[in-house]
């Protein structure tokens, strides 16, 4: 769900006025950030804290061998460490969750198993259901069992959520925090209607976490959705999206990101959690969590993604719901394709944001001429935000490949080093190719005049998309 496609016109109109007040913001050039960043040794931690130099070297050597001759890790990790500061966390098991139903089942299962704490932070927070059970009823049940439940939801993304749902949770003792309410009288911090919490996080007992693109949104439950904008044909019934379940020490990093956000937004005091079980080694994947904030002066996630793209030797397969690339992103994708990297983009053929769709298509020409392969998914609405590079460097989270995720949104993304996650994402990309339409340069250059005009006007506000 794109941030400003949510809600009715009577809500959107006054909010748009607030957006325009911030319209002068522009994406900072990433070259300056990368050129001024001094490489730092990669920091790797495990369940019991920082690993020894020998242990760190052994893990990085293993990952380098998995990269099959790519220089990605050796060239990139030192820059990434300096940019984002958070450590690499070893000992995790990761599972790709495909589409809403699979994600909801994994989420409900994790919540049912909770013994101490359930933390949820979502742009859209609704009373979703799966297999006959509603989220609200499950959270109320866990509170009755003594499990602490805390929720951060975005004031704009969740504007259509019935107040009765929040009243049900509040009455049960669930701690609630509305991020940047639309009503300035309800603002806990300075009023900033253009800055939104676009994160999607679930953390249970500090040991299991789920991150990605899937909102707690009833549209993910199979039914037609009449707000879609079809490029051709009728409205599809399926939202395609990806989440990642992480079991292991990296869940603690996501827990801390949630708690830091709660404190920064001046949420009510949370009760003590008691003794959480110690972190456990659950697998072999190495994870780095990047929490982006609208107050950041350095676009850390964007910079680390572009650093990885520049370091790629073999493949860059990128899936994104809202393709509104910056100049740096366009330049680096084209440069990678020209040096022989297999660059593929899986983009939406249908979107809930006609403007974002138009801006993305206006950039196809340069990409196609450089040798980038572009596919538009045809069997539903694409909402995923993933990339896999050289088989071993993967990212999945809430950040879109657009200006808004850099400038205005609070986001969270997981970087995963390991062939296991990389292969899962590559397999999903290849599956999506079977339901996608390849875009050719001849087709793009022959597009109708009406589409060209729409693209021109959409580009005027691309910094807001």
C-alpha positions in Angstrom: 0.0 0.0 0.0 1.5 3.3 -1.1 1.4 5.8 1.7 -0.9 8.4 0.1 -3.3 6.0 -1.6 -5.0 5.1 1.7 -8.2 6.6 2.9 -11.1 8.6 1.5 -11.0 11.9 -0.4 -12.3 13.9 2.6 -9.2 12.7 4.5 -6.9 12.9 1.5 -7.7 16.5 0.6 -6.6 18.3 3.8 -3.6 15.9 4.1 -2.5 16.8 0.6 -2.3 20.4 1.7 0.1 19.3 4.5 2.1 17.3 2.0 2.6 20.3 -0.3 4.1 22.2 2.6 7.0 19.8 2.5 7.2 19.5 -1.2 10.5 21.2 -1.5 12.4 18.2 0.1 14.7 16.4 -2.3 16.6 13.2 -2.1 20.2 13.9 -1.1 22.8 12.6 -3.6 24.1 9.2 -2.3 27.5 9.7 -4.0 28.4 12.3 -1.5 27.5 9.9 1.4 29.4 6.9 0.0 32.5 9.0 -1.0 32.7 10.5 2.5 32.1 7.1 4.3 35.3 5.5 5.7 35.1 1.7 5.7 34.8 0.1 9.1 35.5 -3.5 10.1 32.3 -5.7 10.0 31.0 -6.3 13.5 29.4 -9.7 14.0 27.5 -10.6 17.1 25.9 -13.9 18.3 23.4 -14.8 21.0 25.9 -13.9 23.8 27.4 -10.8 22.3 30.2 -9.8 19.9 32.1 -12.7 18.3 35.9 -13.0 18.5 38.0 -11.9 15.4 38.5 -15.6 14.5 34.8 -16.4 14.7 34.0 -13.3 12.7 36.5 -14.2 10.0 35.2 -17.8 9.8 31.7 -16.6 9.2 32.7 -14.0 6.6 34.9 -16.5 4.8 32.0 -19.0 4.6 29.7 -16.3 3.1 32.4 -15.3 0.6 32.7 -18.9 -0.6 28.9 -19.0 -1.0 29.1 -15.9 -3.2 30.8 -18.0 -6.0 33.6 -15.6 -6.9 31.6 -12.4 -6.5 33.5 -9.5 -4.8 30.3 -8.3 -3.3 31.0 -9.1 0.3 34.7 -8.0 0.3 33.9 -4.8 -1.4 30.6 -3.9 0.2 30.4 -5.0 3.9 33.0 -2.5 5.2 31.0 0.4 3.7 27.7 -1.1 4.9 29.0 -1.4 8.4 30.1 2.3 8.5 26.8 3.5 7.0 24.3 1.7 9.2 26.3 1.1 12.4 24.1 -1.9 13.5 26.0 -5.2 13.7 25.7 -8.3 11.6 23.9 -10.9 13.7 24.8 -14.6 13.3 22.8 -17.7 14.1 19.4 -17.0 12.5 16.9 -19.2 10.6 14.9 -17.4 7.9 11.7 -18.4 6.1 10.2 -16.6 3.2 6.4 -16.0 3.7 4.6 -15.7 0.4 1.5 -13.5 0.2 -0.9 -12.5 3.0 -2.5 -15.8 4.0 0.9 -17.5 4.6 2.1 -14.4 6.5 -1.0 -14.3 8.7 -0.8 -18.0 9.5 2.9 -17.5 10.6 2.0 -14.4 12.6 -0.9 -16.0 14.4 1.1 -19.1 15.2 3.9 -17.0 16.7 1.4 -14.9 18.7 -0.3 -18.1 20.0 3.1 -19.4 21.2 4.0 -16.1 23.0 4.8 -16.5 26.7 6.0 -12.9 27.6 5.6 -10.3 24.9 4.0 -9.4 21.6 5.1 -6.2 19.8 3.4 -5.1 16.6 4.2 -2.0 14.5 2.2 -1.5 11.3 1.3 1.2 8.8 -2.1 -0.4 8.3 -3.5 -2.1 11.4 -6.9 -3.8 10.9 -8.6 -6.8 12.5 -7.5 -9.3 10.0 -8.6 -12.9 10.1 -7.2 -16.2 9.0 -8.7 -19.7 9.2 -11.7 -18.4 11.1 -9.8 -16.5 13.8 -9.6 -12.7 14.2 -6.4 -10.9 15.3 -8.2 -8.9 17.9 -9.7 -11.9 19.6 -6.2 -13.6 19.6 -4.5 -10.5 21.2 -7.2 -10.2 23.8 -6.8 -13.9 24.6 -3.0 -13.5 25.1 -3.5 -10.5 27.4 -5.8 -12.7 29.5 -2.9 -15.1 29.8 -0.6 -12.4 31.1 1.3 -11.7 27.9 2.2 -8.1 27.4 1.0 -6.7 24.1 2.1 -3.3 22.6 1.1 -1.8 19.2 2.2 1.1 17.2 0.0 2.0 14.2 0.2 4.8 11.7 -2.5 7.5 12.0 -2.9 7.8 8.3 -2.5 4.2 7.2 -5.0 3.1 9.8 -7.4 5.9 9.3 -10.2 3.6 8.1 -9.8 1.1 11.0 -13.0 1.2 13.2 -12.4 2.8 16.6 -14.3 -0.1 18.2 -11.4 -2.4 17.3 -8.9 -0.2 19.2 -11.4 0.1 22.1 -11.6 -3.7 22.3 -7.8 -3.9 22.5 -7.5 -1.0 24.9 -10.1 -2.5 27.3 -8.2 -5.7 27.4 -5.0 -3.9 28.5 -3.2 -3.7 25.2 -0.8 -0.7 25.0 -1.5 1.4 21.9 0.4 4.3 20.3 -0.9 6.2 17.3 2.0 7.4 15.2 1.5 11.1 14.0 -2.3 11.4 14.4 -4.0 13.5 11.7 -5.6 15.6 14.3 -2.9 18.0 15.6 -4.6 18.2 19.0 -3.7 14.5 19.5 -0.1 14.8 18.5 2.3 13.7 21.2 5.3 15.2 19.4 5.6 18.0 16.8 2.8 17.9 14.2 4.2 16.3 11.0 1.4 14.9 8.9 3.7 14.1 6.0 6.0 11.8 8.0 4.6 8.4 8.3 5.4 5.1 10.0 5.5 2.7 7.1 7.1 -0.2 9.1 5.7 -3.8 9.3 7.1 -5.6 12.4 6.0 -8.4 14.6 8.3 -9.5 17.5 7.4 -12.3 19.9 9.4 -13.0 23.1 12.5 -11.4 21.5 13.1 -14.7 19.6 10.8 -14.7 16.6 10.2 -11.7 14.3 8.4 -11.1 11.0 9.2 -8.2 8.7 8.5 -7.3 5.1 5.8 -5.6 3.1 2.6 -7.3 4.4 0.3 -4.9 6.3 -2.4 -6.1 8.7 -4.8 -5.2 6.0 -8.0 -7.1 5.1 -7.2 -6.7 1.4 -4.8 -9.5 1.8 -7.7 -11.8 2.5 -8.8 -13.2 -0.8 -11.5 -10.9 -2.2 -11.8 -8.3 -5.1 -10.6 -4.9 -4.1 -12.2 -2.0 -6.0 -9.5 0.6 -5.4 -7.0 -1.0 -7.8 -6.0 0.7 -11.0 -5.7 -1.9 -13.8 -3.3 -1.4 -16.7 -5.3 -3.8 -18.7 -8.1 -6.2 -17.9 -10.3 -6.3 -14.8 -9.5 -5.8 -11.2 -7.4 -8.7 -9.7 -8.3 -10.3 -6.4 -4.8 -11.1 -5.1 -2.2 -8.8 -3.4 1.2 -10.4 -3.9 3.6 -9.6 -1.1 6.6 -11.1 0.8 7.5 -11.2 4.4 10.4 -12.9 6.2 10.2 -14.8 9.4 13.4 -14.6 11.4 14.0 -16.9 14.3 17.2 -16.2 16.3 19.2 -13.4 17.8 18.2 -10.8 15.1 14.7 -10.7 16.6 16.2 -8.8 19.6 17.4 -6.1 17.2 13.9 -5.6 15.9 12.6 -5.6 19.5 15.0 -2.8 20.3 13.9 -0.8 17.2 10.3 -1.0 18.3 11.1 0.1 21.9 13.2 3.0 20.6 10.4 4.1 18.4 7.9 3.9 21.2 10.2 6.1 23.4 10.9 8.6 20.6 7.1 9.0 20.0 6.5 9.5 23.7 4.3 6.4 24.1 2.9 5.6 27.6 5.1 3.7 29.9 5.3 0.0 29.2 5.2 -2.5 32.0 8.3 -4.5 32.8 8.6 -7.5 30.6 10.2 -9.9 33.1 12.9 -12.3 32.1 12.8 -13.2 28.4 14.4 -16.5 27.4 18.0 -16.1 26.3 18.7 -15.8 22.6 19.4 -19.0 20.8 21.3 -20.0 17.7 18.6 -21.2 15.3 20.3 -21.3 11.9 23.2 -20.2 9.8 21.9 -16.9 8.2 23.6 -13.7 9.1 21.2 -10.7 9.4 21.6 -7.0 9.7 18.5 -4.8 10.6 18.3 -1.3 9.3 15.7 1.0 11.0 15.2 4.2 8.9 13.8 7.3 10.5 12.2 10.4 8.9 14.7 12.5 10.9 17.8 10.8 9.4 20.2 13.1 7.6 21.8 10.1 5.8 19.6 7.8 3.7 21.2 4.7 5.3 19.1 2.0 3.7 19.2 3.6 0.2 23.0 4.1 0.5 23.7 0.5 1.5 21.4 -0.8 -1.2 23.2 1.3 -3.8 26.6 0.2 -2.4 25.6 -3.4 -2.9 24.4 -2.7 -6.5 27.7 -1.1 -7.3 29.5 -4.0 -5.9 27.5 -6.7 -7.7 29.4 -8.9 -10.1 26.7 -11.4 -11.4 23.1 -10.7 -10.6 20.7 -8.0 -9.3 17.1 -9.1 -9.1 14.9 -6.4 -7.6 11.1 -6.6 -6.9 9.4 -3.4 -5.9 5.8 -2.3 -5.6 6.4 1.4 -6.2 9.2 2.1 -8.6 10.0 5.9 -8.4 13.8 5.7 -8.7 16.2 8.5 -7.8 18.9 9.7 -10.2 21.5 7.7 -8.3 19.3 4.5 -8.4 18.7 4.9 -12.1 22.4 5.5 -12.9 23.6 2.6 -10.8 21.1 0.1 -12.3 22.0 1.1 -15.8 25.7 1.0 -15.0 25.4 -2.5 -13.6 23.6 -3.8 -16.7 26.2 -2.2 -19.0 29.1 -3.9 -17.2 27.4 -7.3 -17.7 25.4 -7.9 -14.5 22.1 -9.6 -15.0 19.8 -6.9 -13.8 16.1 -7.7 -13.6 13.2 -5.7 -12.3 9.8 -7.2 -11.3 7.4 -4.3 -11.3 3.6 -4.0 -11.0 1.3 -4.1 -14.0 -1.5 -3.0 -11.7 -1.2 -0.5 -8.8 -3.1 1.3 -6.2 -1.1 4.4 -7.1 -1.5 5.4 -10.7 1.0 8.3 -10.2 3.8 5.9 -9.0 3.0 3.6 -11.9 3.3 6.4 -14.4 6.6 7.7 -13.0 8.1 4.2 -13.0 7.1 3.6 -16.6 8.6 7.0 -17.7 12.0 5.6 -16.7 11.8 2.4 -18.7 13.6 3.7 -21.8 17.0 4.3 -20.3 16.9 1.1 -18.4 15.9 -1.0 -21.4 18.6 0.6 -23.6 21.2 -0.2 -20.9 20.2 -3.9 -20.9 18.0 -4.1 -17.8 15.2 -6.7 -18.1 11.8 -5.4 -17.0 8.8 -7.5 -16.1 5.3 -6.3 -15.1 3.4 -8.8 -12.9 -0.1 -9.5 -14.4 -1.9 -11.8 -12.0 -2.5 -9.4 -9.1 -1.3 -6.3 -7.3 2.5 -6.4 -6.5 3.4 -5.1 -3.1 6.7 -6.8 -2.3 10.0 -4.9 -1.6 12.9 -7.2 -2.1 16.3 -7.5 -3.7 18.8 -10.4 -4.1 22.3 -9.7 -5.4 24.9 -12.3 -6.4 22.9 -15.1 -4.8 24.1 -14.3 -1.2 23.1 -10.7 -0.4 19.3 -10.2 0.1 17.0 -7.5 1.5 13.4 -7.6 2.4 11.4 -5.0 4.3 9.1 -2.1 4.1 11.2 0.3 2.0 10.0 1.0 -1.5 12.4 1.9 -4.4 11.0 5.5 -4.3 11.6 9.0 -2.9 9.1 8.8 -0.1 10.8 5.9 1.7 14.0 7.9 1.8 12.6 11.3 2.6 9.5 10.9 4.8 8.8 7.4 6.0 10.0 5.4 9.0 11.0 2.1 7.5 12.6 -1.2 8.6 14.5 -3.6 6.4 16.5 -6.8 7.0 19.7 -7.5 5.1 20.4 -11.2 5.0 23.8 -12.7 4.1 23.5 -16.3 3.1 22.6 -18.5 0.2 19.5 -19.9 1.9 17.5 -16.7 1.8 19.0 -15.7 -1.5 17.8 -18.9 -3.2 14.3 -18.5 -1.7 14.0 -15.0 -3.2 15.5 -16.1 -6.6 13.0 -19.0 -6.7 10.1 -16.5 -6.0 11.4 -14.1 -8.7 11.5 -16.9 -11.3 8.0 -18.0 -10.3 6.7 -14.4 -10.7 8.3 -14.3 -14.2 5.8 -17.0 -15.3 3.0 -14.6 -14.5 4.7 -11.4 -15.8 4.8 -9.6 -19.1 8.3 -8.7 -20.3 8.5 -5.1 -21.4 10.4 -4.5 -24.7 12.1 -1.3 -25.8 10.0 -1.3 -29.0 6.8 -1.5 -27.0 7.8 1.2 -24.6 8.8 3.6 -27.4 5.4 3.0 -29.1 3.3 3.7 -26.0 0.3 6.0 -26.5 0.5 9.8 -26.2 -1.9 9.7 -23.3 0.5 7.6 -21.2 3.4 10.0 -22.0 1.3 13.0 -20.8 0.4 11.1 -17.6 4.1 10.3 -17.0 5.1 13.9 -17.6 2.7 15.3 -15.0 3.4 12.5 -12.5 7.1 13.3 -12.5 6.3 16.8 -11.2 5.5 15.4 -7.8 7.8 12.3 -7.8 9.6 13.5 -4.6 6.3 12.9 -2.8 5.6 9.4 -4.1 
